[in-house]
Amino acid sequence: MHTIIDACHQFFENTSGISLITLNVQSLKAHFEDIITDTIIPTAEFLIFTESWLKNDEYIDVPGYKCLTQFKREELRVGGTIIYQKNSSELMTISVINPISVNQNSNFCGDICGVKLSSNKISFWLIGVHISPGNSLKNTYSKLSFSRIIFF
């Protein structure tokens, strides 16, 4: 019997390029065991977790990955974004968005962090965004566009 897990493994094994998984974890601490025992998650080169609920001075080591950047507004209990890169990845980190500047200066309606990555052939931004509940799509787009113009 061919399962969804089999299909996911096949997809990651047979796809060339960069692989990433993004999850709204609603507390990385609470769901850490789920993440490290999952059979699909470790196949991705990058992990982006939103609603990590981690303070900016809290760190969680995900086996086989390094944390590239993270941010959560201090005044809120929930929210936050965090980006991990697999230790075996050949992509090089060029720069990291200063998430505190992006969030405070643009009065953003959520949390954002990102990294610029490069290989021999390409250079690109990988950005994690958590939009706080209750924000309109128009307001979110306006704030995100403003941040992009200033910081990218």
C-alpha positions in Angstrom: 0.0 0.0 0.0 1.4 3.4 -1.1 0.9 6.0 1.7 1.1 9.8 1.9 4.4 9.4 3.8 5.8 7.3 0.9 4.6 9.9 -1.6 6.3 12.7 0.4 9.6 10.8 0.7 9.5 10.1 -3.1 8.8 13.7 -3.8 11.9 14.9 -1.8 14.1 12.1 -3.1 13.2 12.7 -6.8 13.1 16.5 -6.8 16.2 18.5 -7.6 16.7 22.0 -6.2 16.1 23.4 -2.8 13.7 21.8 -0.4 11.9 23.5 2.5 9.1 22.8 4.9 7.2 25.5 6.6 5.0 24.8 9.6 2.9 26.8 12.0 4.1 25.0 15.1 2.1 26.9 17.8 5.0 26.5 20.3 8.2 24.8 19.2 8.8 23.7 22.7 5.4 21.9 22.9 5.9 20.2 19.5 9.6 19.5 19.6 9.2 15.7 20.0 6.8 15.6 17.1 9.3 17.5 14.9 12.3 15.4 15.7 10.5 12.1 15.4 8.8 12.9 12.1 10.1 11.1 9.1 9.4 13.8 6.5 10.7 16.9 8.2 14.4 15.9 8.3 14.4 15.4 4.5 14.1 19.2 3.9 17.1 21.4 3.5 15.4 24.3 5.3 12.8 24.5 8.0 10.7 27.6 8.6 8.6 27.6 11.8 6.0 30.2 12.5 4.4 30.8 15.9 7.5 29.4 17.5 6.6 31.2 20.7 10.3 31.5 21.5 11.7 34.6 23.1 14.6 36.1 21.2 17.1 34.8 23.7 15.7 31.3 23.7 17.2 28.6 21.4 16.1 25.1 20.5 18.6 22.9 18.8 16.9 20.8 16.1 19.2 17.8 15.4 21.0 18.0 12.1 20.1 21.7 11.6 21.5 25.1 12.6 19.4 28.1 13.4 20.0 30.9 10.9 17.7 33.6 12.4 14.7 34.0 14.6 12.4 36.8 15.9 9.4 37.3 18.1 8.0 40.6 19.3 8.7 40.7 23.1 5.4 42.2 24.1 3.4 39.2 22.9 3.2 35.7 24.3 2.7 34.1 20.9 4.0 34.6 17.4 7.6 34.4 16.2 9.4 33.0 13.2 12.6 30.9 13.0 14.6 29.6 10.1 16.8 26.5 10.3 19.3 25.2 7.7 20.4 21.5 7.4 24.0 21.2 8.5 24.9 19.3 5.3 23.5 22.1 3.1 26.0 23.5 0.6 24.2 26.9 0.4 26.1 29.7 2.0 24.5 32.3 4.2 25.4 35.8 2.9 23.4 38.0 5.2 20.6 38.0 7.8 17.8 40.6 7.9 18.0 42.4 11.2 14.5 41.3 12.4 14.3 43.9 15.1 14.8 46.7 12.7 12.3 45.4 10.2 9.6 44.8 12.8 10.0 48.1 14.8 10.7 50.5 12.0 7.8 49.4 9.7 5.3 48.9 12.6 4.7 45.5 11.0 1.6 43.5 12.0 3.4 40.3 12.7 6.9 38.8 13.0 9.4 38.5 10.1 13.0 37.2 9.8 15.0 36.2 6.8 18.4 35.3 5.3 20.1 35.8 2.0 21.6 32.5 0.7 23.9 31.8 -2.2 25.4 28.9 -4.1 27.6 28.8 -7.2 24.5 29.4 -9.4 21.9 31.3 -7.5 21.3 33.9 -4.8 18.0 34.3 -3.1 16.1 35.4 0.1 14.4 33.0 2.4 11.9 34.8 4.6 9.7 33.6 7.4 6.6 35.6 8.2 4.0 35.3 10.9 0.9 37.5 10.5 -0.9 38.3 13.7 -4.6 37.3 13.8 -7.0 40.2 13.1 -4.9 42.0 10.5 -6.4 42.7 7.1 -4.7 41.4 4.0 -4.4 44.9 2.7 -2.7 46.1 5.9 -0.3 43.1 5.9 0.6 43.6 2.2 1.2 47.3 2.8 3.5 46.7 5.7 5.4 43.9 4.1 6.0 45.9 0.9 7.3 48.8 3.0 9.7 46.4 4.8 10.9 44.9 1.5 11.7 48.3 -0.1 13.7 49.5 2.9 15.6 46.3 3.9 16.1 44.3 0.7 
